[in-house]
Amino acid sequence: MITLNRLGHTDEPFLLNPDLIVTIESTPDTVISLATTAKIVVAETPEQVATAVRAYRVDMMSEALAGGRPQRKPGSRATRREESARLSAVDDHGS
């Protein structure tokens, strides 16, 4: 997610999934068109939005290439699901 500010609300930042961005226009305010057909007017320039998207994607790719996985809290659903899959694999192999 990238952090942006709606125009006129710079004290109330919001997070946006950059994968939803279709276009960024300067008309003269920065208007972000989303895949959902929604449009958001933000205080940042198109260049600042593009830089934030680029930094987000670099972080995601760096983590993926490093073999990193997001840390999960013990007892979360994903952890229980992974544990169940691990136990199932052990049972299948007779160990």
Contacts in CASP RR format, 6 or more apart in sequence:
PFRMAT RR
TARGET T0000
AUTHOR 0000-0000-0000
METHOD contacts of the structure
MODEL  1
MITLNRLGHTDEPFLLNPDLIVTIESTPDTVISLATTAKIVVAETPEQVA
TAVRAYRVDMMSEALAGGRPQRKPGSRATRREESARLSAVDDHGS
1 15 0 8 1.000
1 16 0 8 1.000
1 17 0 8 1.000
1 18 0 8 1.000
1 56 0 8 1.000
2 15 0 8 1.000
2 16 0 8 1.000
2 18 0 8 1.000
2 49 0 8 1.000
2 52 0 8 1.000
2 53 0 8 1.000
2 55 0 8 1.000
2 56 0 8 1.000
3 13 0 8 1.000
3 14 0 8 1.000
3 15 0 8 1.000
3 16 0 8 1.000
3 52 0 8 1.000
4 13 0 8 1.000
4 14 0 8 1.000
4 15 0 8 1.000
4 16 0 8 1.000
4 32 0 8 1.000
4 40 0 8 1.000
4 42 0 8 1.000
4 43 0 8 1.000
4 44 0 8 1.000
4 49 0 8 1.000
4 52 0 8 1.000
5 12 0 8 1.000
5 13 0 8 1.000
5 14 0 8 1.000
5 42 0 8 1.000
5 43 0 8 1.000
5 44 0 8 1.000
6 12 0 8 1.000
6 14 0 8 1.000
6 40 0 8 1.000
6 41 0 8 1.000
6 42 0 8 1.000
6 43 0 8 1.000
7 29 0 8 1.000
7 30 0 8 1.000
7 41 0 8 1.000
7 42 0 8 1.000
7 43 0 8 1.000
8 43 0 8 1.000
9 43 0 8 1.000
10 43 0 8 1.000
16 32 0 8 1.000
16 40 0 8 1.000
18 52 0 8 1.000
18 53 0 8 1.000
18 56 0 8 1.000
18 57 0 8 1.000
20 34 0 8 1.000
20 35 0 8 1.000
20 36 0 8 1.000
21 32 0 8 1.000
21 33 0 8 1.000
21 34 0 8 1.000
21 35 0 8 1.000
21 49 0 8 1.000
21 53 0 8 1.000
22 33 0 8 1.000
22 34 0 8 1.000
22 35 0 8 1.000
23 32 0 8 1.000
23 33 0 8 1.000
24 30 0 8 1.000
24 31 0 8 1.000
24 32 0 8 1.000
24 33 0 8 1.000
24 46 0 8 1.000
24 49 0 8 1.000
24 50 0 8 1.000
25 31 0 8 1.000
25 33 0 8 1.000
25 46 0 8 1.000
26 45 0 8 1.000
26 46 0 8 1.000
29 41 0 8 1.000
29 42 0 8 1.000
30 41 0 8 1.000
30 42 0 8 1.000
30 43 0 8 1.000
30 44 0 8 1.000
30 45 0 8 1.000
30 46 0 8 1.000
30 49 0 8 1.000
31 39 0 8 1.000
31 40 0 8 1.000
31 41 0 8 1.000
32 39 0 8 1.000
32 40 0 8 1.000
32 41 0 8 1.000
32 42 0 8 1.000
32 49 0 8 1.000
33 39 0 8 1.000
34 40 0 8 1.000
42 49 0 8 1.000
44 52 0 8 1.000
72 78 0 8 1.000
72 79 0 8 1.000
73 79 0 8 1.000
END
